[in-house]
Amino acid sequence: MTVWVEGATGKAGRRVVRALAAAGVPVRAASRHPGEPHGSVTPVRFDWYDETTWAPALGDAGTLFVKGLDSDDDAAEITTRLIASAPGVRRVVLMSAAGVDRTPAGAPRHALELAVQNSGKRWTILRPNWFLQNFDEDDAVFARALRETDQLYAGSGEARVAFFDTRDLADAAVTVLTGDGHDGRGYTLTGPDSVTFGDVADALAEASGRPLKHLDATPPQHRAHFAASGRPEAWVDHMMHLFELARAGVFSPVTDDFRLLTGKPPRSLAAYAAEVWAAPVR
């Protein structure tokens, strides 16, 4: 069985590729800028907006790991076309996000979930909470401001989030991609604790010895901060909506789904901070 992994060079995707390869699974690692082959991994060029890349990228894959397009209103329609173009694919695992199943059916991410569910393929949906790696790897979200200004820029108030580690996402993905009993099911994946952004800043400061502080920005300040990243306006709107959901408590519940899938506890904020932030974050 060959697994096709979309977003193979991203925060989550590259760890899914690595975990599948460690399990001896052949992988087609799809991204716009593929690297060199290694072991059981075959990098392939893939672009959601260039359909000429689809068939060569999919190759002989029988299972798809799909992240999809976060802020594109046509994400569901585009993903439906991709799946329909691959008659040899038998299973689709979608990496969605926590809380998506509780949004209106017409919301882009929920519509994407429904598209996968109605694709005629065997399907599983993983709904991870916000990734801890956003704090050290994603410049547009948190990492650059933390690195350059010692500020965790988040208009969140006392909102709590059960942050989740991408390495745990990879382990959960391998479980559902290679095992049985997960068809037609959705799993919400969270860390062991629900914490505020102030708690995050304190944990990272203690681990790093730096004077990191949470800056609780107003919505206009937060929008300007995201817009300065140079990302498209649709992405800025998407991020602002995520913080609205955070303030509404959507991301605060803690689940046991990761332990049920893998038999082990998820990594905590404290463990992540001690491992990643004890050394200089570049």
Backbone hydrogen bonds in HBPLUS format (Angstrom, degrees):
<---DONOR---> <-ACCEPTOR-->    atom                        ^
c    i                          cat <-CA-CA->   ^        H-A-AA   ^      H-
h    n   atom  resd res      DA  || num        DHA   H-A  angle D-A-AA Bond
n    s   type  num  typ     dist DA aas  dist angle  dist       angle   num
A0062-GLY N   A0002-THR O   3.03 MM  60  5.78 151.3  2.12 146.7 152.0     1
A0003-VAL N   A0026-PRO O   2.98 MM  23  6.39 164.5  2.01 156.7 155.9     2
A0028-ARG N   A0003-VAL O   2.87 MM  25  6.19 159.6  1.91 147.0 151.3     3
A0004-TRP N   A0063-THR O   2.87 MM  59  6.21 169.6  1.89 162.9 164.6     4
A0065-PHE N   A0004-TRP O   2.75 MM  61  6.02 154.8  1.82 173.6 175.7     5
A0005-VAL N   A0028-ARG O   2.94 MM  23  6.19 162.9  1.97 152.4 156.8     6
A0030-ALA N   A0005-VAL O   2.83 MM  25  5.75 154.8  1.89 151.1 158.8     7
A0006-GLU N   A0065-PHE O   2.98 MM  59  6.16 176.7  1.98 171.9 172.1     8
A0010-GLY N   A0007-GLY O   3.07 MM   3  5.46 168.9  2.08 119.3 122.3     9
A0008-ALA N   A0030-ALA O   3.01 MM  22  5.42 172.6  2.01 149.9 148.9    10
A0014-ARG N   A0010-GLY O   3.15 MM   4  5.64 166.7  2.17 135.3 139.4    11
A0015-ARG N   A0012-ALA O   3.06 MM   3  5.45 127.2  2.35 107.3 121.0    12
A0016-VAL N   A0012-ALA O   2.99 MM   4  6.32 147.9  2.10 152.1 162.4    13
A0017-VAL N   A0013-GLY O   2.92 MM   4  6.19 162.8  1.95 155.1 159.1    14
A0018-ARG N   A0014-ARG O   3.04 MM   4  6.17 158.4  2.09 136.2 142.2    15
A0019-ALA N   A0015-ARG O   2.95 MM   4  6.06 157.9  2.00 142.8 148.5    16
A0020-LEU N   A0016-VAL O   2.93 MM   4  6.10 161.2  1.97 153.5 158.4    17
A0021-ALA N   A0017-VAL O   2.93 MM   4  6.12 163.4  1.96 152.4 157.2    18
A0022-ALA N   A0018-ARG O   2.96 MM   4  6.16 152.8  2.03 143.3 150.9    19
A0023-ALA N   A0019-ALA O   3.11 MM   4  6.33 133.3  2.34 135.5 147.2    20
A0023-ALA N   A0020-LEU O   3.01 MM   3  5.03 129.7  2.27  95.5 109.6    21
A0025-VAL N   A0020-LEU O   3.00 MM   5  5.31 167.8  2.01 148.6 144.7    22
A0024-GLY N   A0021-ALA O   2.93 MM   3  4.98 158.8  1.97 105.6 111.4    23
A0027-VAL N   A0040-SER O   2.93 MM  13  6.16 167.2  1.95 151.2 152.5    24
A0042-THR N   A0027-VAL O   2.81 MM  15  6.08 165.5  1.83 159.5 164.2    25
A0029-ALA N   A0042-THR O   2.95 MM  13  5.90 141.7  2.10 121.6 133.4    26
A0044-VAL N   A0029-ALA O   2.86 MM  15  5.79 162.7  1.89 138.9 138.6    27
A0031-SER N   A0044-VAL O   3.13 MM  13  6.58 154.2  2.20 163.3 170.9    28
A0046-PHE N   A0031-SER O   2.84 MM  15  5.00 151.9  1.92 116.4 122.8    29
A0038-HIS N   A0041-VAL O   3.15 MM   3  5.33 156.9  2.21 141.2 148.3    30
A0041-VAL N   A0038-HIS O   2.85 MM   3  5.33 161.5  1.88 138.4 141.4    31
A0050-ASP N   A0047-ASP O   3.02 MM   3  5.24 168.0  2.03 117.5 118.6    32
A0053-THR N   A0050-ASP O   2.98 MM   3  5.89 166.4  2.00 125.8 130.1    33
A0054-TRP N   A0051-GLU O   3.17 MM   3  5.24 153.4  2.24 103.1 110.8    34
A0057-ALA N   A0053-THR O   3.11 MM   4  6.03 150.5  2.20 144.0 152.6    35
A0058-LEU N   A0054-TRP O   2.88 MM   4  6.09 161.7  1.92 160.9 166.0    36
A0059-GLY N   A0055-ALA O   3.07 MM   4  6.17 167.4  2.09 157.5 160.1    37
A0061-ALA N   A0058-LEU O   3.05 MM   3  5.76 166.9  2.07 145.5 148.6    38
A0090-ARG N   A0062-GLY O   2.81 MM  28  5.59 165.6  1.83 143.9 144.8    39
A0091-ARG N   A0062-GLY O   3.41 MM  29  6.81 155.9  2.47 149.2 155.2    40
A0064-LEU N   A0091-ARG O   2.96 MM  27  6.39 156.7  2.02 147.2 153.9    41
A0093-VAL N   A0064-LEU O   2.76 MM  29  6.05 169.5  1.77 165.5 169.0    42
A0066-VAL N   A0093-VAL O   2.87 MM  27  6.23 160.7  1.90 158.3 164.9    43
A0095-MET N   A0066-VAL O   2.75 MM  29  6.06 167.9  1.76 163.8 167.1    44
A0075-ALA N   A0072-ASP O   3.06 MM   3  5.26 158.8  2.11 118.8 117.9    45
A0078-ILE N   A0074-ASP O   2.94 MM   4  6.12 164.1  1.97 163.6 168.5    46
A0079-THR N   A0075-ALA O   2.97 MM   4  6.06 163.3  1.99 150.1 154.8    47
A0080-THR N   A0076-ALA O   2.93 MM   4  6.06 152.7  2.00 144.5 152.3    48
A0081-ARG N   A0077-GLU O   3.11 MM   4  6.36 153.6  2.19 142.2 148.4    49
A0082-LEU N   A0078-ILE O   3.02 MM   4  6.36 155.2  2.09 146.5 153.6    50
A0083-ILE N   A0079-THR O   2.99 MM   4  6.23 170.9  2.00 157.9 158.4    51
A0084-ALA N   A0080-THR O   2.98 MM   4  6.10 161.7  2.01 147.6 153.3    52
A0085-SER N   A0081-ARG O   2.98 MM   4  6.10 132.2  2.21 140.8 152.8    53
A0085-SER N   A0082-LEU O   3.07 MM   3  5.16 133.1  2.30  97.2 110.4    54
A0086-ALA N   A0083-ILE O   3.10 MM   3  5.44 163.9  2.13 112.7 117.0    55
A0089-VAL N   A0086-ALA O   3.07 MM   3  5.64 166.7  2.09 120.0 124.3    56
A0122-ARG N   A0090-ARG O   3.06 MM  32  6.19 159.9  2.10 156.1 151.8    57
A0092-VAL N   A0122-ARG O   2.77 MM  30  6.23 152.7  1.84 157.7 166.5    58
A0124-THR N   A0092-VAL O   3.07 MM  32  6.59 143.1  2.21 152.6 158.0    59
A0094-LEU N   A0124-THR O   2.96 MM  30  6.42 157.2  2.01 161.8 165.3    60
A0126-LEU N   A0094-LEU O   2.86 MM  32  6.15 169.9  1.87 167.7 171.0    61
A0096-SER N   A0126-LEU O   2.73 MM  30  5.84 147.7  1.83 161.4 172.5    62
A0100-VAL N   A0097-ALA O   3.19 MM   3  5.81 166.5  2.21 138.5 139.8    63
A0098-ALA N   A0128-PRO O   2.96 MM  30  5.31 152.2  2.04 130.8 126.5    64
A0102-ARG N   A0099-GLY O   2.99 MM   3  5.39 156.5  2.04 111.7 119.4    65
A0103-THR N   A0100-VAL O   3.08 MM   3  5.37 168.3  2.10 116.5 117.5    66
A0107-ALA N   A0104-PRO O   2.96 MM   3  5.47 161.9  1.99 117.4 123.3    67
A0111-ALA N   A0107-ALA O   2.76 MM   4  5.88 164.9  1.79 169.4 174.7    68
A0112-LEU N   A0108-PRO O   2.99 MM   4  6.18 143.7  2.12 139.6 149.4    69
A0113-GLU N   A0109-ARG O   3.06 MM   4  6.41 153.3  2.13 142.9 149.1    70
A0114-LEU N   A0110-HIS O   2.98 MM   4  6.32 162.1  2.01 153.5 157.8    71
A0115-ALA N   A0111-ALA O   2.91 MM   4  6.13 146.9  2.02 142.0 151.4    72
A0116-VAL N   A0112-LEU O   3.09 MM   4  6.42 156.1  2.15 151.9 156.6    73
A0117-GLN N   A0113-GLU O   2.96 MM   4  6.24 162.0  1.99 152.3 157.8    74
A0118-ASN N   A0114-LEU O   2.90 MM   4  6.01 139.3  2.06 142.9 153.1    75
A0119-SER N   A0116-VAL O   3.21 MM   3  5.06 165.4  2.23 107.6 108.6    76
A0184-GLY N   A0123-TRP O   2.60 MM  61  5.46 150.4  1.69 159.7 169.6    77
A0125-ILE N   A0185-ARG O   3.01 MM  60  6.44 162.3  2.04 150.1 155.3    78
A0187-TYR N   A0125-ILE O   2.88 MM  62  6.36 152.9  1.95 159.3 167.9    79
A0127-ARG N   A0187-TYR O   2.66 MM  60  5.83 160.6  1.70 172.9 167.7    80
A0189-LEU N   A0127-ARG O   2.96 MM  62  5.84 150.8  2.05 115.7 124.9    81
A0129-ASN N   A0189-LEU O   2.85 MM  60  6.08 139.0  2.02 170.1 171.2    82
A0164-PHE N   A0130-TRP O   2.83 MM  34  5.98 163.5  1.86 154.8 160.1    83
A0134-ASN N   A0131-PHE O   3.17 MM   3  5.64 164.0  2.20 109.5 114.4    84
A0132-LEU N   A0164-PHE O   2.81 MM  32  5.71 150.6  1.90 141.2 146.3    85
A0135-PHE N   A0132-LEU O   3.03 MM   3  6.01 167.5  2.04 128.0 131.0    86
A0136-ASP N   A0133-GLN O   3.24 MM   3  5.48 148.4  2.35 104.1 112.1    87
A0137-GLU N   A0133-GLN O   2.82 MM   4  5.59 148.0  1.92 158.2 165.6    88
A0141-VAL N   A0138-ASP O   3.25 MM   3  5.61 138.4  2.44 104.9 115.3    89
A0142-PHE N   A0138-ASP O   3.19 MM   4  6.27 137.8  2.37 165.3 171.2    90
A0143-ALA N   A0138-ASP O   2.98 MM   5  5.34 145.5  2.10 136.5 133.8    91
A0146-LEU N   A0142-PHE O   3.14 MM   4  6.30 163.2  2.17 159.2 164.4    92
A0147-ARG N   A0143-ALA O   2.90 MM   4  6.05 158.9  1.95 151.2 157.3    93
A0148-GLU N   A0144-ARG O   2.79 MM   4  5.91 162.7  1.82 159.0 163.2    94
A0149-THR N   A0145-ALA O   2.83 MM   4  5.30 154.5  1.90 138.7 145.4    95
A0151-GLN N   A0145-ALA O   3.45 MM   6  5.68 165.2  2.47 121.6 118.8    96
A0150-ASP N   A0146-LEU O   3.21 MM   4  4.47 136.2  2.41 112.1 117.3    97
A0213-LYS N   A0150-ASP O   3.06 MM  63  6.49 152.8  2.13 152.2 158.4    98
A0152-LEU N   A0213-LYS O   2.73 MM  61  5.94 165.0  1.75 154.6 156.8    99
A0215-LEU N   A0152-LEU O   2.90 MM  63  5.75 165.1  1.93 132.0 136.7   100
A0154-ALA N   A0215-LEU O   3.08 MM  61  6.12 165.1  2.10 153.9 158.7   101
A0156-SER N   A0154-ALA O   2.88 MM   2  5.42 129.1  2.14 108.9  93.2   102
A0159-ALA N   A0156-SER O   2.99 MM   3  5.49 162.2  2.02 136.1 140.5   103
A0161-VAL N   A0195-VAL O   2.81 MM  34  5.43 157.8  1.86 145.7 146.9   104
A0195-VAL N   A0161-VAL O   3.04 MM  34  5.43 165.3  2.06 132.7 128.0   105
A0162-ALA N   A0251-PHE O   2.98 MM  89  6.35 150.6  2.07 168.5 160.0   106
A0191-GLY N   A0162-ALA O   3.23 MM  29  5.16 170.3  2.24 114.2 117.2   107
A0168-ASP N   A0165-ASP O   3.02 MM   3  5.36 130.7  2.27 104.9 117.5   108
A0169-LEU N   A0165-ASP O   3.09 MM   4  6.54 148.2  2.20 143.9 153.7   109
A0170-ALA N   A0166-THR O   2.96 MM   4  6.27 151.1  2.05 144.6 151.2   110
A0171-ASP N   A0167-ARG O   3.21 MM   4  6.51 153.4  2.29 137.2 143.4   111
A0172-ALA N   A0168-ASP O   2.95 MM   4  6.21 161.2  1.99 152.7 157.5   112
A0173-ALA N   A0169-LEU O   2.83 MM   4  6.03 155.9  1.89 150.8 158.0   113
A0174-VAL N   A0170-ALA O   2.97 MM   4  6.23 161.1  2.01 151.8 155.7   114
A0175-THR N   A0171-ASP O   3.14 MM   4  6.36 156.0  2.20 143.7 150.1   115
A0176-VAL N   A0172-ALA O   3.15 MM   4  6.52 160.2  2.19 152.6 155.9   116
A0177-LEU N   A0173-ALA O   2.79 MM   4  5.87 151.2  1.87 153.0 162.5   117
A0178-THR N   A0174-VAL O   3.02 MM   4  5.87 147.4  2.13 145.5 150.6   118
A0179-GLY N   A0175-THR O   2.99 MM   4  5.58 132.0  2.23 136.7 147.0   119
A0199-ASP N   A0196-THR O   3.09 MM   3  5.05 118.8  2.48  91.8 106.3   120
A0200-VAL N   A0196-THR O   3.08 MM   4  6.50 150.4  2.17 142.2 150.2   121
A0201-ALA N   A0197-PHE O   2.98 MM   4  6.26 165.9  2.00 148.7 151.2   122
A0202-ASP N   A0198-GLY O   2.98 MM   4  6.21 158.0  2.03 147.6 153.7   123
A0203-ALA N   A0199-ASP O   2.91 MM   4  6.15 157.2  1.96 149.8 155.8   124
A0204-LEU N   A0200-VAL O   2.91 MM   4  6.16 165.9  1.93 162.2 165.3   125
A0205-ALA N   A0201-ALA O   2.91 MM   4  5.98 152.5  1.98 144.4 152.5   126
A0206-GLU N   A0202-ASP O   2.94 MM   4  6.12 160.3  1.98 147.8 152.6   127
A0207-ALA N   A0203-ALA O   3.08 MM   4  6.26 159.2  2.13 145.0 150.5   128
A0208-SER N   A0204-LEU O   2.98 MM   4  5.99 153.7  2.05 143.4 150.5   129
A0209-GLY N   A0205-ALA O   2.75 MM   4  5.42 142.9  1.88 146.6 154.2   130
A0217-ALA N   A0215-LEU O   3.05 MM   2  5.73 122.3  2.40 109.6  93.6   131
A0222-HIS N   A0218-THR O   2.81 MM   4  6.01 159.2  1.85 160.8 167.9   132
A0223-ARG N   A0219-PRO O   2.87 MM   4  6.05 161.4  1.91 154.1 158.4   133
A0224-ALA N   A0220-PRO O   3.02 MM   4  6.23 163.1  2.05 147.1 151.5   134
A0225-HIS N   A0221-GLN O   2.92 MM   4  6.16 149.8  2.02 144.2 152.9   135
A0226-PHE N   A0222-HIS O   2.98 MM   4  6.31 162.1  2.01 155.1 158.2   136
A0227-ALA N   A0223-ARG O   2.85 MM   4  6.04 160.3  1.89 153.1 159.4   137
A0228-ALA N   A0224-ALA O   3.02 MM   4  6.16 140.9  2.18 140.4 149.4   138
A0229-SER N   A0226-PHE O   3.02 MM   3  5.46 157.5  2.07 110.4 117.7   139
A0230-GLY N   A0227-ALA O   3.15 MM   3  5.89 168.9  2.16 119.4 122.9   140
A0235-TRP N   A0232-PRO O   2.99 MM   3  5.36 127.0  2.28 104.5 117.7   141
A0236-VAL N   A0232-PRO O   3.14 MM   4  6.59 153.9  2.21 147.8 155.5   142
A0237-ASP N   A0233-GLU O   2.87 MM   4  6.17 162.7  1.90 155.7 159.6   143
A0238-HIS N   A0234-ALA O   2.98 MM   4  6.15 151.1  2.06 138.1 146.3   144
A0239-MET N   A0235-TRP O   2.91 MM   4  6.24 158.6  1.96 153.6 158.0   145
A0240-MET N   A0236-VAL O   2.97 MM   4  6.22 160.9  2.01 153.7 159.0   146
A0241-HIS N   A0237-ASP O   2.96 MM   4  6.18 152.1  2.04 146.4 154.0   147
A0242-LEU N   A0238-HIS O   2.98 MM   4  6.31 150.4  2.07 145.5 153.8   148
A0243-PHE N   A0239-MET O   3.11 MM   4  6.46 153.2  2.19 148.7 154.6   149
A0244-GLU N   A0240-MET O   3.07 MM   4  6.40 142.9  2.21 140.4 150.8   150
A0244-GLU N   A0241-HIS O   3.11 MM   3  4.97 120.2  2.48  91.5 106.9   151
A0245-LEU N   A0241-HIS O   2.99 MM   4  6.34 156.9  2.04 151.6 157.1   152
A0246-ALA N   A0242-LEU O   2.87 MM   4  6.18 149.1  1.96 143.2 152.8   153
A0247-ARG N   A0243-PHE O   2.95 MM   4  6.12 163.9  1.97 146.3 149.4   154
A0248-ALA N   A0244-GLU O   3.07 MM   4  6.29 131.9  2.31 136.2 149.4   155
A0248-ALA N   A0245-LEU O   3.07 MM   3  4.92 127.9  2.35  90.5 105.1   156
A0250-VAL N   A0245-LEU O   3.07 MM   5  5.48 159.9  2.11 157.4 151.8   157
A0249-GLY N   A0246-ALA O   2.96 MM   3  5.20 161.2  2.00 109.5 115.1   158
A0252-SER N   A0249-GLY O   3.36 MM   3  5.37 169.5  2.37 108.5 110.4   159
A0260-LEU N   A0256-ASP O   3.01 MM   4  6.26 156.7  2.07 152.8 160.3   160
A0261-LEU N   A0257-ASP O   2.95 MM   4  6.15 147.7  2.05 147.0 155.0   161
A0262-THR N   A0258-PHE O   2.93 MM   4  6.09 164.0  1.96 157.1 160.9   162
A0263-GLY N   A0259-ARG O   2.67 MM   4  4.76 147.4  1.77 132.6 140.2   163
A0272-TYR N   A0268-SER O   3.03 MM   4  6.30 164.1  2.06 150.9 155.2   164
A0273-ALA N   A0269-LEU O   2.85 MM   4  6.02 167.3  1.86 156.5 160.1   165
A0274-ALA N   A0270-ALA O   2.98 MM   4  6.10 165.4  2.01 148.3 152.1   166
A0275-GLU N   A0271-ALA O   3.05 MM   4  6.14 151.2  2.13 144.3 152.0   167
A0276-VAL N   A0272-TYR O   2.85 MM   4  5.89 172.9  1.86 161.3 163.2   168
A0277-TRP N   A0273-ALA O   2.88 MM   4  5.08 143.3  2.02 129.8 141.7   169
